[in-house]
Amino acid sequence: MNARVKICGLTRPEDVDAAVECGADALGFVFYGPSPRSVNADQAAALVRRIPAFVSAVGLFVNPSRQDVETVLDKVPLDLLQFHGDETAVFCSGFGRRWIKAVRVRKAGQIERAFEEFRDSAGLLVDAWDPEKYGGTGKGFNWALIPEDRPLPLILAGGLSSANVFAAVNQVKPWAVDVSGGVEQGKGIKDIQKISHFIKEVHRVCKTD
């Protein structure tokens, strides 16, 4: 089975169109001011209107207030919420939307504990740990820390690009992969050729199985 592909950090209409054309399953929009890929609710609403049926719109938040999330949801028809900070499971569950939780992997056993803590989520996203950043680091982590027993769909992120995603999917066998910087020509500016090559590499795994 092919791993699904999420292209995250979209900021321009042409990049949304390119990701859809190349076959992305989900598109991510960042609602976190410090990120160079951040968009506001009005910008995101215009971008999401371009997304056709059966492609998911995902909103990424980092330690938001309840009001922050509700303000976005009032304007943007998101299909899925992604919490990338230190949010609790109770907080994540409080918006009447399906959600996924990101975990910045640093040590053994961390993912297993997260599966239990966030068991009501629609999936667990595993990313590289950084002492100063909540994702978007461009760094990978030790995939050997990912357990084979996965009670939730596992989404792999962290330093992925067309150069390594074939190996990543082949080794980890995630439900989905999430990429941002690995398909960019600049912060928040996507590259259609990189997106296309990335998705083709993900699909190539299935063809070689």
DAHU-V26020 format. One line per field, one symbol per residue. ss: DSSP state (H for helix, E for strand, L for the rest). burial: 1 if it has 24 or more other ideal C-beta (glycine too) atoms within 12 Angstrom, else 0. A space follows every 10 residues. Layout:
ss = ???
burial = ???
//
This chain:
ss = LLLEEEELLL LLHHHHHHHH HHLLLEEEEE ELLLLLLELL HHHHHHHHLL LLLLLEEEEE ELLLLHHHHH HHHHHLLLLE EEELLLLLHH HHLLLLLLEE EEEEELLLLH HHHHHHHLLL LLEEEEEELL LLLLLLLLLL LLHHHLLLLL LLLEEELLLL LLLLHHHHHH HHLLLEEEEL HHHEEELLEE LHHHHHHHHH HHHHHHHHL
burial = 0011111111 1100110111 0111111111 1100101110 1011101101 1000111111 1101000110 0110010111 1111101000 1110101111 1111100001 1101100100 1111111110 0001111111 1010111000 0111111111 1101110110 0111111111 1111000101 1101111111 111010000
//
